[in-house]
Amino acid sequence: MRKIIILIFMALLLLTTDYGLQTANAAIPRLLNYQGKLTDTSGVPLNKSETITFRIYDALSGGNMLWEEVHNGVVIDKGIFSVILGSAGNPLNLAFDIPYYLEIKVGTEVMSPRQQIAASAYAITADNGVPR
């Protein structure tokens, strides 16, 4: 009986060690989930497909465009849409070490103002490198 318990323990140890190595070597995906709500000028939620262009700038207005990606045929249902930025052929190879601002263009209309990209609480904790 004792021998079986030791073998089970060793198997579990090997599994967790292997998993740990795979996790340590995994790259962080360079993707951002973005969800939004679109309405017409009367506030009525839209129901259609649309081309949406996303751009990242280094300033709230003016500034330099650092990244751009076009998502064709984005489904907007009851005003709600969701996309993964960096998944449509243009990776998000930005350092994220300065403030960035997201500009959204729906069809031919540029939404205003740009939105500052903010970190999630988990990303801030991961940056610290110290579990709390």
The first five atom37 places (N, CA, C, CB, O) and aatype in JSON, in Angstrom:
{
  "aatype": [12, 1, 11, 9, 9, 9, 10, 9, 13, 12, 0, 10, 10, 10, 10, 16, 16, 3, 18, 7, 10, 5, 16, 0, 2, 0, 0, 9, 14, 1, 10, 10, 2, 18, 5, 7, 11, 10, 16, 3, 16, 15, 7, 19, 14, 10, 2, 11, 15, 6, 16, 9, 16, 13, 1, 9, 18, 3, 0, 10, 15, 7, 7, 2, 12, 10, 17, 6, 6, 19, 8, 2, 7, 19, 19, 9, 3, 11, 7, 9, 13, 15, 19, 9, 10, 7, 15, 0, 7, 2, 14, 10, 2, 10, 0, 13, 3, 9, 14, 18, 18, 10, 6, 9, 11, 19, 7, 16, 6, 19, 12, 15, 14, 1, 5, 5, 9, 0, 0, 15, 0, 18, 0, 9, 16, 0, 3, 2, 7, 19, 14, 1],
  "atom_mask": [
    [1, 1, 1, 1, 1],
    [1, 1, 1, 1, 1],
    [1, 1, 1, 1, 1],
    [1, 1, 1, 1, 1],
    [1, 1, 1, 1, 1],
    [1, 1, 1, 1, 1],
    [1, 1, 1, 1, 1],
    [1, 1, 1, 1, 1],
    [1, 1, 1, 1, 1],
    [1, 1, 1, 1, 1],
    [1, 1, 1, 1, 1],
    [1, 1, 1, 1, 1],
    [1, 1, 1, 1, 1],
    [1, 1, 1, 1, 1],
    [1, 1, 1, 1, 1],
    [1, 1, 1, 1, 1],
    [1, 1, 1, 1, 1],
    [1, 1, 1, 1, 1],
    [1, 1, 1, 1, 1],
    [1, 1, 1, 0, 1],
    [1, 1, 1, 1, 1],
    [1, 1, 1, 1, 1],
    [1, 1, 1, 1, 1],
    [1, 1, 1, 1, 1],
    [1, 1, 1, 1, 1],
    [1, 1, 1, 1, 1],
    [1, 1, 1, 1, 1],
    [1, 1, 1, 1, 1],
    [1, 1, 1, 1, 1],
    [1, 1, 1, 1, 1],
    [1, 1, 1, 1, 1],
    [1, 1, 1, 1, 1],
    [1, 1, 1, 1, 1],
    [1, 1, 1, 1, 1],
    [1, 1, 1, 1, 1],
    [1, 1, 1, 0, 1],
    [1, 1, 1, 1, 1],
    [1, 1, 1, 1, 1],
    [1, 1, 1, 1, 1],
    [1, 1, 1, 1, 1],
    [1, 1, 1, 1, 1],
    [1, 1, 1, 1, 1],
    [1, 1, 1, 0, 1],
    [1, 1, 1, 1, 1],
    [1, 1, 1, 1, 1],
    [1, 1, 1, 1, 1],
    [1, 1, 1, 1, 1],
    [1, 1, 1, 1, 1],
    [1, 1, 1, 1, 1],
    [1, 1, 1, 1, 1],
    [1, 1, 1, 1, 1],
    [1, 1, 1, 1, 1],
    [1, 1, 1, 1, 1],
    [1, 1, 1, 1, 1],
    [1, 1, 1, 1, 1],
    [1, 1, 1, 1, 1],
    [1, 1, 1, 1, 1],
    [1, 1, 1, 1, 1],
    [1, 1, 1, 1, 1],
    [1, 1, 1, 1, 1],
    [1, 1, 1, 1, 1],
    [1, 1, 1, 0, 1],
    [1, 1, 1, 0, 1],
    [1, 1, 1, 1, 1],
    [1, 1, 1, 1, 1],
    [1, 1, 1, 1, 1],
    [1, 1, 1, 1, 1],
    [1, 1, 1, 1, 1],
    [1, 1, 1, 1, 1],
    [1, 1, 1, 1, 1],
    [1, 1, 1, 1, 1],
    [1, 1, 1, 1, 1],
    [1, 1, 1, 0, 1],
    [1, 1, 1, 1, 1],
    [1, 1, 1, 1, 1],
    [1, 1, 1, 1, 1],
    [1, 1, 1, 1, 1],
    [1, 1, 1, 1, 1],
    [1, 1, 1, 0, 1],
    [1, 1, 1, 1, 1],
    [1, 1, 1, 1, 1],
    [1, 1, 1, 1, 1],
    [1, 1, 1, 1, 1],
    [1, 1, 1, 1, 1],
    [1, 1, 1, 1, 1],
    [1, 1, 1, 0, 1],
    [1, 1, 1, 1, 1],
    [1, 1, 1, 1, 1],
    [1, 1, 1, 0, 1],
    [1, 1, 1, 1, 1],
    [1, 1, 1, 1, 1],
    [1, 1, 1, 1, 1],
    [1, 1, 1, 1, 1],
    [1, 1, 1, 1, 1],
    [1, 1, 1, 1, 1],
    [1, 1, 1, 1, 1],
    [1, 1, 1, 1, 1],
    [1, 1, 1, 1, 1],
    [1, 1, 1, 1, 1],
    [1, 1, 1, 1, 1],
    [1, 1, 1, 1, 1],
    [1, 1, 1, 1, 1],
    [1, 1, 1, 1, 1],
    [1, 1, 1, 1, 1],
    [1, 1, 1, 1, 1],
    [1, 1, 1, 1, 1],
    [1, 1, 1, 0, 1],
    [1, 1, 1, 1, 1],
    [1, 1, 1, 1, 1],
    [1, 1, 1, 1, 1],
    [1, 1, 1, 1, 1],
    [1, 1, 1, 1, 1],
    [1, 1, 1, 1, 1],
    [1, 1, 1, 1, 1],
    [1, 1, 1, 1, 1],
    [1, 1, 1, 1, 1],
    [1, 1, 1, 1, 1],
    [1, 1, 1, 1, 1],
    [1, 1, 1, 1, 1],
    [1, 1, 1, 1, 1],
    [1, 1, 1, 1, 1],
    [1, 1, 1, 1, 1],
    [1, 1, 1, 1, 1],
    [1, 1, 1, 1, 1],
    [1, 1, 1, 1, 1],
    [1, 1, 1, 1, 1],
    [1, 1, 1, 1, 1],
    [1, 1, 1, 1, 1],
    [1, 1, 1, 0, 1],
    [1, 1, 1, 1, 1],
    [1, 1, 1, 1, 1],
    [1, 1, 1, 1, 1]
  ],
  "atom_positions": [
    [[0.83, -1.2, 0.0], [0.0, 0.0, 0.0], [0.87, 1.26, 0.0], [-0.94, 0.0, 1.22], [0.6, 2.21, -0.73]],
    [[1.91, 1.24, 0.82], [2.78, 2.4, 0.91], [3.48, 2.66, -0.42], [3.81, 2.21, 2.02], [3.67, 3.81, -0.82]],
    [[3.87, 1.59, -1.11], [4.53, 1.7, -2.4], [3.62, 2.35, -3.43], [4.99, 0.33, -2.88], [4.09, 3.16, -4.23]],
    [[2.33, 2.02, -3.44], [1.37, 2.61, -4.37], [1.2, 4.09, -4.1], [0.01, 1.9, -4.26], [1.15, 4.88, -5.04]],
    [[1.12, 4.48, -2.86], [0.98, 5.9, -2.49], [2.21, 6.69, -2.95], [0.79, 6.06, -0.97], [2.07, 7.8, -3.46]],
    [[3.39, 6.13, -2.78], [4.62, 6.81, -3.21], [4.64, 6.96, -4.73], [5.87, 6.03, -2.73], [5.01, 8.02, -5.24]],
    [[4.23, 5.91, -5.45], [4.2, 5.99, -6.91], [3.19, 7.02, -7.39], [3.86, 4.63, -7.49], [3.46, 7.77, -8.33]],
    [[2.02, 7.07, -6.75], [1.02, 8.09, -7.11], [1.57, 9.48, -6.85], [-0.29, 7.87, -6.3], [1.42, 10.37, -7.68]],
    [[2.22, 9.68, -5.7], [2.8, 10.97, -5.36], [3.85, 11.37, -6.39], [3.42, 10.93, -3.96], [3.88, 12.52, -6.82]],
    [[4.71, 10.42, -6.79], [5.75, 10.72, -7.78], [5.13, 11.07, -9.13], [6.72, 9.53, -7.92], [5.62, 11.96, -9.83]],
    [[4.07, 10.37, -9.52], [3.4, 10.67, -10.79], [2.8, 12.07, -10.75], [2.3, 9.62, -11.08], [2.91, 12.82, -11.72]],
    [[2.17, 12.42, -9.65], [1.61, 13.76, -9.51], [2.7, 14.82, -9.55], [0.81, 13.88, -8.21], [2.53, 15.88, -10.15]],
    [[3.82, 14.55, -8.91], [4.94, 15.48, -8.91], [5.46, 15.69, -10.33], [6.07, 14.98, -7.99], [5.74, 16.82, -10.73]],
    [[5.6, 14.62, -11.08], [6.06, 14.73, -12.47], [5.07, 15.51, -13.32], [6.29, 13.35, -13.07], [5.48, 16.33, -14.15]],
    [[3.78, 15.26, -13.14], [2.77, 15.98, -13.91], [2.81, 17.47, -13.62], [1.37, 15.43, -13.6], [2.77, 18.28, -14.54]],
    [[2.9, 17.85, -12.35], [2.91, 19.27, -12.01], [4.21, 19.92, -12.44], [2.69, 19.46, -10.51], [4.22, 21.09, -12.83]],
    [[5.32, 19.18, -12.37], [6.6, 19.74, -12.82], [6.56, 19.98, -14.33], [7.77, 18.8, -12.46], [6.98, 21.04, -14.8]],
    [[6.06, 19.02, -15.09], [5.95, 19.16, -16.54], [5.03, 20.32, -16.89], [5.43, 17.87, -17.18], [5.35, 21.12, -17.77]],
    [[3.9, 20.43, -16.2], [2.96, 21.52, -16.46], [3.62, 22.86, -16.18], [1.69, 21.35, -15.62], [3.45, 23.82, -16.93]],
    [[4.37, 22.92, -15.1], [5.04, 24.16, -14.75], [6.03, 24.6, -15.81], [0.0, 0.0, 0.0], [6.13, 25.79, -16.11]],
    [[6.75, 23.65, -16.39], [7.7, 23.99, -17.45], [6.99, 24.49, -18.69], [8.56, 22.78, -17.79], [7.43, 25.45, -19.32]],
    [[5.87, 23.85, -19.05], [5.13, 24.29, -20.22], [4.58, 25.69, -20.01], [4.0, 23.31, -20.54], [4.6, 26.51, -20.93]],
    [[4.09, 25.97, -18.82], [3.54, 27.28, -18.53], [4.62, 28.35, -18.56], [2.84, 27.27, -17.17], [4.4, 29.44, -19.07]],
    [[5.8, 28.03, -18.01], [6.88, 29.01, -17.96], [7.37, 29.37, -19.36], [8.04, 28.48, -17.12], [7.79, 30.5, -19.59]],
    [[7.31, 28.43, -20.29], [7.79, 28.69, -21.64], [6.73, 29.29, -22.55], [8.3, 27.42, -22.25], [7.04, 29.69, -23.66]],
    [[5.48, 29.36, -22.1], [4.4, 29.88, -22.94], [4.53, 31.39, -23.08], [3.03, 29.5, -22.36], [4.81, 32.09, -22.11]],
    [[4.32, 31.88, -24.29], [4.36, 33.31, -24.53], [3.02, 33.94, -24.18], [4.73, 33.61, -26.01], [1.97, 33.31, -24.34]],
    [[3.06, 35.15, -23.72], [1.84, 35.88, -23.42], [1.22, 36.3, -24.74], [2.11, 37.12, -22.5], [1.89, 36.92, -25.57]],
    [[-0.07, 35.98, -24.97], [-0.68, 36.38, -26.24], [-0.75, 37.9, -26.38], [-2.09, 35.77, -26.36], [-1.1, 38.6, -25.42]],
    [[-0.43, 38.4, -27.54], [-0.46, 39.84, -27.81], [-1.81, 40.21, -28.39], [0.7, 40.25, -28.77], [-1.89, 40.73, -29.51]],
    [[-2.86, 39.96, -27.64], [-4.24, 40.2, -28.06], [-4.97, 40.98, -26.98], [-4.96, 38.87, -28.36], [-4.68, 40.84, -25.8]],
    [[-5.92, 41.8, -27.4], [-6.78, 42.51, -26.47], [-8.23, 42.27, -26.85], [-6.47, 44.04, -26.46], [-8.6, 42.41, -28.02]],
    [[-9.05, 41.91, -25.88], [-10.48, 41.77, -26.11], [-11.1, 43.17, -26.02], [-11.13, 40.78, -25.08], [-10.83, 43.91, -25.08]],
    [[-11.92, 43.51, -26.99], [-12.61, 44.79, -26.95], [-14.09, 44.56, -27.22], [-12.01, 45.79, -27.99], [-14.47, 43.91, -28.19]],
    [[-14.92, 45.1, -26.34], [-16.36, 45.02, -26.49], [-16.91, 46.43, -26.46], [-17.01, 44.13, -25.39], [-16.43, 47.29, -25.72]],
    [[-17.94, 46.66, -27.27], [-18.52, 47.99, -27.32], [-20.01, 47.94, -27.6], [0.0, 0.0, 0.0], [-20.56, 46.88, -27.9]],
    [[-20.64, 49.1, -27.49], [-22.06, 49.23, -27.8], [-22.22, 50.39, -28.77], [-22.92, 49.46, -26.51], [-21.73, 51.49, -28.54]],
    [[-22.94, 50.1, -29.86], [-23.17, 51.12, -30.89], [-24.66, 51.39, -31.01], [-22.58, 50.68, -32.25], [-25.48, 50.47, -31.06]],
    [[-24.99, 52.68, -31.06], [-26.38, 53.1, -31.23], [-26.44, 54.13, -32.35], [-26.97, 53.68, -29.91], [-25.42, 54.68, -32.75]],
    [[-27.64, 54.37, -32.84], [-27.79, 55.45, -33.81], [-27.86, 56.77, -33.04], [-29.07, 55.25, -34.71], [-27.73, 56.77, -31.82]],
    [[-28.06, 57.88, -33.74], [-28.07, 59.19, -33.09], [-29.22, 59.38, -32.11], [-28.12, 60.28, -34.13], [-29.19, 60.27, -31.26]],
    [[-30.26, 58.52, -32.23], [-31.4, 58.57, -31.3], [-31.2, 57.68, -30.08], [-32.68, 58.17, -32.02], [-32.05, 57.64, -29.19]],
    [[-30.08, 56.95, -30.05], [-29.81, 56.05, -28.93], [-30.37, 54.64, -29.12], [0.0, 0.0, 0.0], [-30.32, 53.83, -28.2]],
    [[-30.88, 54.34, -30.31], [-31.42, 53.01, -30.6], [-30.26, 52.08, -30.95], [-32.47, 53.07, -31.77], [-29.47, 52.39, -31.85]],
    [[-30.12, 50.93, -30.25], [-29.03, 49.99, -30.55], [-29.08, 49.5, -31.99], [-29.09, 48.81, -29.6], [-30.15, 49.23, -32.53]],
    [[-27.9, 49.37, -32.59], [-27.79, 48.92, -33.98], [-27.86, 47.4, -34.06], [-26.49, 49.42, -34.61], [-27.45, 46.7, -33.14]],
    [[-28.37, 46.89, -35.18], [-28.4, 45.47, -35.51], [-27.95, 45.34, -36.96], [-29.83, 44.84, -35.29], [-28.76, 45.47, -37.87]],
    [[-26.65, 45.09, -37.16], [-26.12, 44.96, -38.52], [-24.68, 44.47, -38.44], [-26.21, 46.31, -39.29], [-24.14, 44.27, -37.36]],
    [[-24.08, 44.29, -39.59], [-22.65, 44.0, -39.69], [-21.97, 45.26, -40.19], [-22.36, 42.77, -40.63], [-22.54, 46.01, -40.99]],
    [[-20.75, 45.5, -39.73], [-20.07, 46.74, -40.09], [-18.56, 46.5, -40.13], [-20.41, 47.88, -39.09], [-18.06, 45.6, -39.46]],
    [[-17.86, 47.29, -40.91], [-16.4, 47.32, -40.88], [-15.98, 48.3, -39.79], [-15.8, 47.71, -42.28], [-16.39, 49.46, -39.79]],
    [[-15.15, 47.82, -38.87], [-14.68, 48.68, -37.78], [-13.15, 48.69, -37.81], [-15.21, 48.18, -36.38], [-12.5, 47.65, -37.82]],
    [[-12.61, 49.9, -37.82], [-11.16, 50.09, -37.82], [-10.73, 50.55, -36.44], [-10.72, 51.13, -38.91], [-11.33, 51.46, -35.86]],
    [[-9.7, 49.92, -35.91], [-9.16, 50.28, -34.6], [-7.75, 50.81, -34.8], [-9.16, 49.05, -33.63], [-6.94, 50.23, -35.53]],
    [[-7.45, 51.93, -34.15], [-6.14, 52.55, -34.23], [-5.67, 52.89, -32.83], [-6.16, 53.82, -35.13], [-6.46, 53.3, -31.98]],
    [[-4.37, 52.72, -32.6], [-3.79, 53.11, -31.32], [-2.83, 54.26, -31.56], [-3.05, 51.9, -30.64], [-1.97, 54.22, -32.45]],
    [[-3.01, 55.3, -30.75], [-2.19, 56.52, -30.82], [-1.45, 56.73, -29.51], [-3.07, 57.75, -31.14], [-1.77, 56.11, -28.49]],
    [[-0.47, 57.61, -29.55], [0.28, 57.96, -28.33], [-0.22, 59.25, -27.69], [1.76, 58.09, -28.65], [0.44, 59.79, -26.8]],
    [[-1.38, 59.74, -28.13], [-1.95, 60.97, -27.55], [-3.47, 60.92, -27.65], [-1.39, 62.23, -28.28], [-4.03, 60.25, -28.52]],
    [[-4.12, 61.65, -26.76], [-5.59, 61.71, -26.75], [-6.12, 62.34, -28.04], [-6.09, 62.51, -25.54], [-7.15, 61.92, -28.56]],
    [[-5.42, 63.34, -28.54], [-5.77, 63.93, -29.84], [-4.46, 64.23, -30.57], [-6.65, 65.23, -29.68], [-3.43, 64.47, -29.93]],
    [[-4.51, 64.22, -31.89], [-3.27, 64.39, -32.65], [-2.36, 63.2, -32.41], [0.0, 0.0, 0.0], [-2.82, 62.05, -32.4]],
    [[-1.1, 63.46, -32.2], [-0.15, 62.4, -31.89], [0.17, 61.51, -33.07], [0.0, 0.0, 0.0], [-0.17, 61.81, -34.21]],
    [[0.85, 60.4, -32.77], [1.29, 59.46, -33.78], [0.45, 58.19, -33.75], [2.77, 59.12, -33.59], [0.2, 57.63, -32.68]],
    [[0.03, 57.74, -34.93], [-0.66, 56.46, -34.99], [0.41, 55.37, -34.91], [-1.53, 56.33, -36.3], [1.34, 55.35, -35.71]],
    [[0.26, 54.46, -33.94], [1.25, 53.42, -33.7], [0.82, 52.05, -34.21], [1.56, 53.34, -32.24], [1.65, 51.17, -34.43]],
    [[-0.49, 51.87, -34.39], [-1.02, 50.56, -34.77], [-2.4, 50.74, -35.37], [-1.07, 49.59, -33.53], [-3.14, 51.65, -34.99]],
    [[-2.74, 49.87, -36.33], [-4.06, 49.92, -36.96], [-4.47, 48.51, -37.37], [-4.06, 50.88, -38.18], [-3.64, 47.71, -37.81]],
    [[-5.75, 48.23, -37.22], [-6.29, 46.94, -37.65], [-7.74, 47.12, -38.06], [-6.17, 45.87, -36.52], [-8.51, 47.79, -37.38]],
    [[-8.1, 46.51, -39.2], [-9.46, 46.59, -39.73], [-10.15, 45.26, -39.5], [-9.45, 46.97, -41.24], [-9.61, 44.2, -39.84]],
    [[-11.35, 45.3, -38.93], [-12.18, 44.11, -38.74], [-13.4, 44.27, -39.64], [-12.61, 43.93, -37.22], [-14.25, 45.13, -39.43]],
    [[-13.48, 43.41, -40.65], [-14.6, 43.44, -41.6], [-15.73, 42.55, -41.09], [-14.15, 42.97, -43.0], [-15.49, 41.52, -40.47]],
    [[-16.97, 42.96, -41.37], [-18.13, 42.13, -41.05], [-18.34, 41.89, -39.57], [0.0, 0.0, 0.0], [-18.79, 40.8, -39.18]],
    [[-18.04, 42.88, -38.74], [-18.27, 42.73, -37.3], [-19.77, 42.72, -37.06], [-17.57, 43.88, -36.48], [-20.48, 43.64, -37.46]],
    [[-20.25, 41.68, -36.4], [-21.68, 41.56, -36.11], [-22.02, 42.42, -34.9], [-22.08, 40.07, -35.86], [-21.42, 42.31, -33.83]],
    [[-23.01, 43.29, -35.09], [-23.51, 44.16, -34.02], [-24.93, 43.7, -33.73], [-23.46, 45.7, -34.41], [-25.81, 43.83, -34.58]],
    [[-25.16, 43.16, -32.54], [-26.45, 42.6, -32.16], [-26.99, 43.36, -30.94], [-26.34, 41.08, -31.86], [-26.38, 43.33, -29.87]],
    [[-28.1, 44.02, -31.12], [-28.69, 44.86, -30.06], [-27.67, 45.88, -29.57], [-29.19, 43.99, -28.87], [-27.62, 46.23, -28.39]],
    [[-26.85, 46.34, -30.52], [-25.85, 47.35, -30.23], [-24.52, 46.81, -29.74], [0.0, 0.0, 0.0], [-23.53, 47.55, -29.72]],
    [[-24.46, 45.55, -29.36], [-23.26, 44.99, -28.75], [-22.38, 44.29, -29.8], [-23.64, 44.0, -27.63], [-22.88, 43.56, -30.65]],
    [[-21.08, 44.55, -29.72], [-20.12, 43.85, -30.57], [-18.89, 43.5, -29.76], [-19.73, 44.7, -31.81], [-18.63, 44.09, -28.71]],
    [[-18.13, 42.54, -30.24], [-16.91, 42.1, -29.57], [-15.89, 41.7, -30.61], [-17.19, 40.93, -28.59], [-16.21, 41.0, -31.57]],
    [[-14.65, 42.13, -30.43], [-13.56, 41.77, -31.32], [-12.31, 41.47, -30.49], [-13.27, 42.9, -32.36], [-12.21, 41.86, -29.33]],
    [[-11.38, 40.77, -31.12], [-10.08, 40.52, -30.49], [-9.07, 41.33, -31.29], [-9.72, 38.97, -30.47], [-8.76, 41.01, -32.44]],
    [[-8.55, 42.38, -30.68], [-7.56, 43.22, -31.35], [-6.24, 42.47, -31.42], [-7.38, 44.58, -30.6], [-5.78, 41.88, -30.44]],
    [[-5.64, 42.5, -32.59], [-4.4, 41.77, -32.83], [-4.64, 40.45, -33.52], [0.0, 0.0, 0.0], [-3.69, 39.72, -33.82]],
    [[-5.91, 40.12, -33.79], [-6.24, 38.83, -34.39], [-6.53, 38.91, -35.89], [-7.43, 38.23, -33.69], [-6.73, 37.88, -36.54]],
    [[-6.57, 40.1, -36.46], [-6.94, 40.26, -37.87], [-5.73, 40.6, -38.74], [-8.0, 41.34, -38.02], [-5.83, 41.41, -39.66]],
    [[-4.6, 40.0, -38.43], [-3.44, 40.15, -39.3], [-2.42, 41.18, -38.88], [0.0, 0.0, 0.0], [-1.39, 41.31, -39.54]],
    [[-2.66, 41.91, -37.81], [-1.69, 42.91, -37.37], [-1.45, 42.74, -35.86], [-2.17, 44.35, -37.7], [-2.21, 43.27, -35.06]],
    [[-0.39, 42.01, -35.48], [-0.14, 41.77, -34.06], [0.09, 43.06, -33.28], [1.06, 40.86, -33.89], [0.57, 44.06, -33.82]],
    [[-0.28, 43.02, -32.01], [-0.09, 44.18, -31.12], [1.34, 44.14, -30.56], [-1.14, 44.18, -29.95], [1.55, 43.72, -29.43]],
    [[2.29, 44.56, -31.37], [3.69, 44.55, -30.94], [4.09, 45.89, -30.35], [4.6, 44.19, -32.12], [5.07, 46.5, -30.78]],
    [[3.33, 46.34, -29.38], [3.63, 47.59, -28.68], [4.18, 47.24, -27.3], [2.35, 48.5, -28.57], [3.85, 46.19, -26.74]],
    [[5.0, 48.11, -26.76], [5.62, 47.85, -25.45], [4.65, 48.03, -24.29], [6.81, 48.77, -25.26], [4.86, 47.46, -23.22]],
    [[3.59, 48.8, -24.48], [2.65, 49.13, -23.41], [3.39, 49.69, -22.19], [1.83, 47.88, -23.0], [3.1, 49.33, -21.05]],
    [[4.33, 50.57, -22.46], [5.09, 51.22, -21.4], [4.82, 52.71, -21.32], [6.57, 50.97, -21.6], [5.42, 53.42, -20.51]],
    [[3.92, 53.2, -22.17], [3.49, 54.6, -22.15], [1.97, 54.6, -22.31], [4.19, 55.45, -23.3], [1.39, 53.58, -22.67]],
    [[1.31, 55.71, -22.04], [-0.14, 55.76, -22.26], [-0.47, 55.63, -23.75], [-0.72, 57.08, -21.7], [0.16, 56.25, -24.6]],
    [[-1.46, 54.79, -24.04], [-1.96, 54.61, -25.4], [-3.43, 54.95, -25.44], [-1.71, 53.17, -25.89], [-4.14, 54.83, -24.45]],
    [[-3.89, 55.38, -26.62], [-5.28, 55.8, -26.8], [-5.87, 55.08, -28.02], [-5.38, 57.34, -26.96], [-5.25, 55.04, -29.08]],
    [[-7.05, 54.52, -27.85], [-7.71, 53.76, -28.89], [-8.72, 54.63, -29.62], [-8.39, 52.52, -28.3], [-9.59, 55.24, -29.0]],
    [[-8.59, 54.66, -30.93], [-9.55, 55.35, -31.78], [-10.32, 54.28, -32.56], [-8.84, 56.36, -32.75], [-9.75, 53.31, -33.04]],
    [[-11.63, 54.48, -32.67], [-12.5, 53.52, -33.35], [-13.21, 54.23, -34.49], [-13.53, 52.88, -32.36], [-13.77, 55.31, -34.32]],
    [[-13.17, 53.6, -35.65], [-13.86, 54.13, -36.83], [-14.86, 53.07, -37.28], [-12.84, 54.48, -37.99], [-14.48, 51.96, -37.64]],
    [[-16.14, 53.42, -37.25], [-17.21, 52.51, -37.66], [-17.67, 52.95, -39.04], [-18.41, 52.52, -36.63], [-18.2, 54.04, -39.22]],
    [[-17.45, 52.07, -40.02], [-17.73, 52.47, -41.4], [-16.82, 53.62, -41.77], [0.0, 0.0, 0.0], [-15.6, 53.46, -41.82]],
    [[-17.4, 54.79, -42.03], [-16.62, 55.98, -42.36], [-16.59, 57.01, -41.23], [-17.17, 56.63, -43.61], [-15.98, 58.07, -41.36]],
    [[-17.26, 56.7, -40.12], [-17.38, 57.66, -39.02], [-16.4, 57.35, -37.89], [-18.8, 57.67, -38.47], [-16.41, 56.25, -37.32]],
    [[-15.54, 58.33, -37.56], [-14.59, 58.18, -36.47], [-15.28, 58.56, -35.17], [-13.32, 59.04, -36.71], [-15.84, 59.66, -35.05]],
    [[-15.24, 57.65, -34.19], [-15.83, 57.92, -32.87], [-14.89, 58.85, -32.1], [-16.08, 56.59, -32.07], [-13.67, 58.8, -32.27]],
    [[-15.45, 59.68, -31.28], [-14.67, 60.64, -30.52], [-15.24, 60.77, -29.12], [-14.65, 62.01, -31.23], [-16.46, 60.68, -28.96]],
    [[-14.42, 60.96, -28.11], [-12.96, 61.05, -28.12], [-12.32, 59.66, -28.12], [-12.47, 61.85, -26.9], [-13.0, 58.65, -27.96]],
    [[-11.0, 59.63, -28.31], [-10.25, 58.38, -28.17], [-10.36, 57.91, -26.73], [-8.76, 58.56, -28.59], [-10.59, 58.7, -25.82]],
    [[-10.2, 56.62, -26.54], [-10.28, 56.04, -25.19], [-8.89, 55.61, -24.73], [-11.26, 54.82, -25.17], [-8.16, 54.96, -25.48]],
    [[-8.53, 55.98, -23.51], [-7.24, 55.54, -22.99], [-7.3, 54.05, -22.69], [-6.84, 56.34, -21.72], [-8.27, 53.56, -22.12]],
    [[-6.25, 53.33, -23.09], [-6.17, 51.9, -22.8], [-5.61, 51.77, -21.4], [-5.28, 51.15, -23.86], [-4.54, 52.29, -21.09]],
    [[-6.34, 51.05, -20.55], [-5.94, 50.9, -19.15], [-5.68, 49.43, -18.84], [-7.03, 51.47, -18.2], [-6.26, 48.54, -19.46]],
    [[-4.81, 49.18, -17.88], [-4.48, 47.83, -17.46], [-5.56, 47.28, -16.55], [-3.11, 47.79, -16.76], [-6.25, 48.02, -15.85]],
    [[-5.69, 45.96, -16.57], [-6.58, 45.32, -15.61], [-5.81, 45.12, -14.31], [-7.14, 43.96, -16.15], [-4.58, 45.17, -14.3]],
    [[-6.51, 44.88, -13.24], [-5.88, 44.67, -11.94], [-4.92, 43.48, -11.98], [-6.94, 44.44, -10.86], [-3.85, 43.54, -11.37]],
    [[-5.28, 42.41, -12.69], [-4.41, 41.24, -12.76], [-3.13, 41.56, -13.52], [-5.13, 40.08, -13.42], [-2.06, 41.05, -13.16]],
    [[-3.21, 42.37, -14.56], [-2.01, 42.73, -15.31], [-1.07, 43.56, -14.45], [-2.39, 43.5, -16.58], [0.15, 43.4, -14.54]],
    [[-1.61, 44.43, -13.63], [-0.77, 45.23, -12.73], [-0.06, 44.33, -11.74], [-1.61, 46.3, -11.99], [1.13, 44.51, -11.47]],
    [[-0.78, 43.36, -11.19], [-0.18, 42.41, -10.25], [0.89, 41.58, -10.93], [-1.26, 41.49, -9.65], [1.96, 41.36, -10.35]],
    [[0.64, 41.13, -12.15], [1.63, 40.34, -12.89], [2.89, 41.17, -13.16], [1.03, 39.83, -14.22], [3.99, 40.64, -13.13]],
    [[2.74, 42.46, -13.42], [3.86, 43.33, -13.66], [4.74, 43.46, -12.42], [3.38, 44.69, -14.11], [5.96, 43.59, -12.53]],
    [[4.12, 43.43, -11.26], [4.87, 43.51, -10.01], [5.73, 42.28, -9.78], [3.92, 43.7, -8.83], [6.76, 42.35, -9.12]],
    [[5.29, 41.14, -10.34], [6.05, 39.91, -10.21], [5.97, 39.28, -8.84], [0.0, 0.0, 0.0], [6.68, 38.32, -8.55]],
    [[5.11, 39.81, -7.99], [5.02, 39.3, -6.62], [3.58, 38.92, -6.34], [5.53, 40.35, -5.59], [2.69, 39.77, -6.4]],
    [[3.34, 37.63, -6.01], [1.96, 37.26, -5.64], [1.58, 37.91, -4.33], [1.8, 35.72, -5.53], [2.42, 38.08, -3.44]],
    [[0.33, 38.27, -4.21], [-0.12, 38.95, -2.98], [-1.06, 38.08, -2.21], [-0.8, 40.29, -3.3], [-1.55, 38.47, -1.15]]
  ]
}
